[in-house]
């Protein structure tokens, strides 16, 4: 099984929505920045989606700039 761990900052306030069946869904982006060999910084954006109770918890606590660890 493959896993990914992303550590970065939320790029904008998460968007919480509910499906027609009432299941919570939140979408948000995480920015990761690293230093290249030439000293320049590069930022990569990661689009994330969470569902159910986890989605509601993220929407209730995360705002733009929040430091997060995402494991998927």
Phi and psi restraints in degrees (value plus and minus 20) as a CYANA .aco file:
   2 UNK   PHI    -116.9   -76.9
   2 UNK   PSI     123.7   163.7
   3 UNK   PHI    -150.8  -110.8
   3 UNK   PSI     134.3   174.3
   4 UNK   PHI    -154.2  -114.2
   4 UNK   PSI     120.8   160.8
   5 UNK   PHI    -143.3  -103.3
   5 UNK   PSI     105.3   145.3
   6 UNK   PHI    -138.9   -98.9
   6 UNK   PSI     107.8   147.8
   7 UNK   PHI    -140.4  -100.4
   7 UNK   PSI      99.9   139.9
   8 UNK   PHI    -192.0  -152.0
   8 UNK   PSI    -184.5  -144.5
   9 UNK   PHI    -131.4   -91.4
   9 UNK   PSI     122.8   162.8
  10 UNK   PHI     -87.1   -47.1
  10 UNK   PSI     111.5   151.5
  11 UNK   PHI    -101.8   -61.8
  11 UNK   PSI     -51.2   -11.2
  12 UNK   PHI    -173.9  -133.9
  12 UNK   PSI     142.6   182.6
  13 UNK   PHI     -76.1   -36.1
  13 UNK   PSI     114.9   154.9
  14 UNK   PHI     -80.7   -40.7
  14 UNK   PSI     127.6   167.6
  15 UNK   PHI    -125.1   -85.1
  15 UNK   PSI      91.7   131.7
  16 UNK   PHI    -116.0   -76.0
  16 UNK   PSI     110.1   150.1
  17 UNK   PHI    -156.8  -116.8
  17 UNK   PSI     144.7   184.7
  18 UNK   PHI    -144.0  -104.0
  18 UNK   PSI     119.3   159.3
  19 UNK   PHI     -93.2   -53.2
  19 UNK   PSI     152.0   192.0
  20 UNK   PHI     -81.5   -41.5
  20 UNK   PSI     -44.7    -4.7
  21 UNK   PHI    -110.3   -70.3
  21 UNK   PSI     -17.1    22.9
  22 UNK   PHI      70.0   110.0
  22 UNK   PSI     -10.9    29.1
  23 UNK   PHI    -101.8   -61.8
  23 UNK   PSI     108.9   148.9
  24 UNK   PHI     -93.2   -53.2
  24 UNK   PSI     122.1   162.1
  25 UNK   PHI    -158.9  -118.9
  25 UNK   PSI     112.0   152.0
  26 UNK   PHI    -144.5  -104.5
  26 UNK   PSI     118.2   158.2
  27 UNK   PHI    -138.9   -98.9
  27 UNK   PSI     118.2   158.2
  28 UNK   PHI    -177.7  -137.7
  28 UNK   PSI     145.2   185.2
  29 UNK   PHI    -141.6  -101.6
  29 UNK   PSI     127.3   167.3
  30 UNK   PHI    -139.1   -99.1
  30 UNK   PSI     111.9   151.9
  31 UNK   PHI    -122.1   -82.1
  31 UNK   PSI     109.4   149.4
  32 UNK   PHI    -136.8   -96.8
  32 UNK   PSI     116.3   156.3
  33 UNK   PHI    -144.9  -104.9
  33 UNK   PSI     117.1   157.1
  34 UNK   PHI    -160.8  -120.8
  34 UNK   PSI     139.7   179.7
  35 UNK   PHI    -110.0   -70.0
  35 UNK   PSI     110.3   150.3
  36 UNK   PHI    -102.5   -62.5
  36 UNK   PSI     149.6   189.6
  37 UNK   PHI     -80.2   -40.2
  37 UNK   PSI     -51.4   -11.4
  38 UNK   PHI    -103.9   -63.9
  38 UNK   PSI     -14.6    25.4
  39 UNK   PHI      73.1   113.1
  39 UNK   PSI     -32.8     7.2
  40 UNK   PHI     -94.2   -54.2
  40 UNK   PSI     132.0   172.0
  41 UNK   PHI    -118.9   -78.9
  41 UNK   PSI     123.0   163.0
  42 UNK   PHI    -149.1  -109.1
  42 UNK   PSI     115.4   155.4
  43 UNK   PHI    -130.1   -90.1
  43 UNK   PSI     115.0   155.0
  44 UNK   PHI    -138.0   -98.0
  44 UNK   PSI     115.7   155.7
  45 UNK   PHI    -122.9   -82.9
  45 UNK   PSI     116.1   156.1
  46 UNK   PHI    -141.6  -101.6
  46 UNK   PSI      99.3   139.3
  47 UNK   PHI    -103.4   -63.4
  47 UNK   PSI     109.6   149.6
  48 UNK   PHI    -145.1  -105.1
  48 UNK   PSI     131.0   171.0
  49 UNK   PHI    -157.3  -117.3
  49 UNK   PSI     116.0   156.0
  50 UNK   PHI    -150.0  -110.0
  50 UNK   PSI     136.2   176.2
  51 UNK   PHI    -146.8  -106.8
  51 UNK   PSI     138.7   178.7
  52 UNK   PHI      46.9    86.9
  52 UNK   PSI    -162.3  -122.3
  53 UNK   PHI     -81.6   -41.6
  53 UNK   PSI     -55.5   -15.5
  54 UNK   PHI     -82.6   -42.6
  54 UNK   PSI     -59.1   -19.1
  55 UNK   PHI     -83.0   -43.0
  55 UNK   PSI     -64.1   -24.1
  56 UNK   PHI     -85.0   -45.0
  56 UNK   PSI     -58.0   -18.0
  57 UNK   PHI     -86.7   -46.7
  57 UNK   PSI     -61.5   -21.5
  58 UNK   PHI     -83.9   -43.9
  58 UNK   PSI     -65.8   -25.8
  59 UNK   PHI     -82.3   -42.3
  59 UNK   PSI     -52.6   -12.6
  60 UNK   PHI     -98.6   -58.6
  60 UNK   PSI     -43.1    -3.1
  61 UNK   PHI    -137.3   -97.3
  61 UNK   PSI     -47.2    -7.2
  62 UNK   PHI    -112.6   -72.6
  62 UNK   PSI     117.7   157.7
  63 UNK   PHI    -154.7  -114.7
  63 UNK   PSI     152.1   192.1
  64 UNK   PHI     -72.7   -32.7
  64 UNK   PSI     110.3   150.3
  65 UNK   PHI      75.0   115.0
  65 UNK   PSI     -32.1     7.9
  66 UNK   PHI     -82.5   -42.5
  66 UNK   PSI     112.4   152.4
  67 UNK   PHI     -99.6   -59.6
  67 UNK   PSI     108.9   148.9
  68 UNK   PHI    -155.1  -115.1
  68 UNK   PSI     134.2   174.2
  69 UNK   PHI    -136.0   -96.0
  69 UNK   PSI     102.9   142.9
  70 UNK   PHI    -135.3   -95.3
  70 UNK   PSI     106.8   146.8
  71 UNK   PHI    -141.1  -101.1
  71 UNK   PSI     107.2   147.2
